[in-house]
Amino acid sequence: MDNKSYKTIKELVFDIIHQTKDTVDYKTITKYVRKYFPESKWKPSHWSWYRSQIKNGKFKSQFSKEEKKNLNIKLQKATPKEENNVKRIGDAILNHVRFVINETAKENADLKFKLNRWVCARLQQDEIREKKPIKQKLWDSGIYSCQSCGKEFETIKGVEIHRKDPSTGYSVENCELLCCRCHQAKQ
């Protein structure tokens, strides 16, 4: 797969399924789609469609029983239990912070407003500090143009960092550099 060229995403997906002896999932397919078709609007619903057409639809006859069986894995999303756990913990943290702000501010609405803003700004700064070295690594790797439209960048200033998979965090592998216009279009 790594040394081939593909004319269509369908050709790529079929090749991966035929060559893989193990379970084929959304994450695996997405990695190759992003590699060979970086401009693609590939998303989970596309993988779901291919899976259904291979298992029971118009592509059914082109795949072995074993290959179809390997498609049984669902999209790799957080389980409801994981999502509930994050929400539960996040709500507990938020409630604690709100409690501390309310206790500190008492009846002073201006102080409460300023503390809320200060905490919010610091959390946003934490995320910016996390993204900045990743953005720099992408830039240093030779990416000097928008990875969506191809617009060339003169400097790193104003260049947007975008997560390819929004369900995971910031990393060099999961991020791309975009111009403001393309970044807004993808959000």
SULWO-V361198 format. One line per field, one symbol per residue. ss: DSSP state (~ for helix, > for strand, _ for the rest). Layout:
# SULWO-V361198
ss->???
This chain:
# SULWO-V361198
ss->________~~~~~~~~~~~______~~~~~~~~~~~_______~~~~~~~~~~~~____~~~__~~~~~__________~~~~~~~~~~~~~~~~~~~~~~~~~~___~~~~~~~~~~~~~~~~~~~~~~~~~~~~~~~~____>______>_______>>>>___________>>>>_~~~~~~~_
